[in-house]
Amino acid sequence: MRQPMVAGNWKMNGSSDSVKELMAGIKAGMGSVNKAEVVVCPPAVYISRVSGAADGSDIKVGSQNICDQDAGAFTGEISGAMLKDVGCEYAIIGHSERRALYAESDELVAKRFAAARRNGIK
């Protein structure tokens, strides 16, 4: 049986101060978590801070998005290798909001999933 997962997606919210406060709160509550994997998916600009704050804990870090390409002239995109480099183990792919607001297709979602798998992102 697969291990249950609880993941928090911060959407486009947060600040450096709120990262510290939220991560401290999550870490403080981790003692009572023993049956589920805990994943935090902050905005991309805070991934490194969250990864640092998660060090030494069982908290996993994820991204809210991933580019379908591994490298190149794709302004504003983040590759799977970049995500791995800053401590991400997970990426949210095919989120209903992105499909609705940005018209992301099944084809694009499949390409992003393939990019994640190529780069060891779950």
Number of C-alpha atoms within 10 A of each C-alpha: 3 5 7 10 11 9 18 14 15 12 11 10 10 14 12 11 8 11 18 13 11 14 19 13 11 15 15 10 10 13 9 7 10 9 9 12 14 18 22 24 23 24 19 19 11 16 22 17 17 27 20 14 17 20 11 9 10 15 20 19 26 29 26 21 23 26 20 19 17 18 13 8 7 11 6 6 16 18 21 27 18 15 25 18 11 16 20 25 19 24 21 18 21 18 12 11 10 13 15 10 8 9 11 15 13 11 9 16 18 14 17 24 21 15 20 28 12 13 17 15 21 14
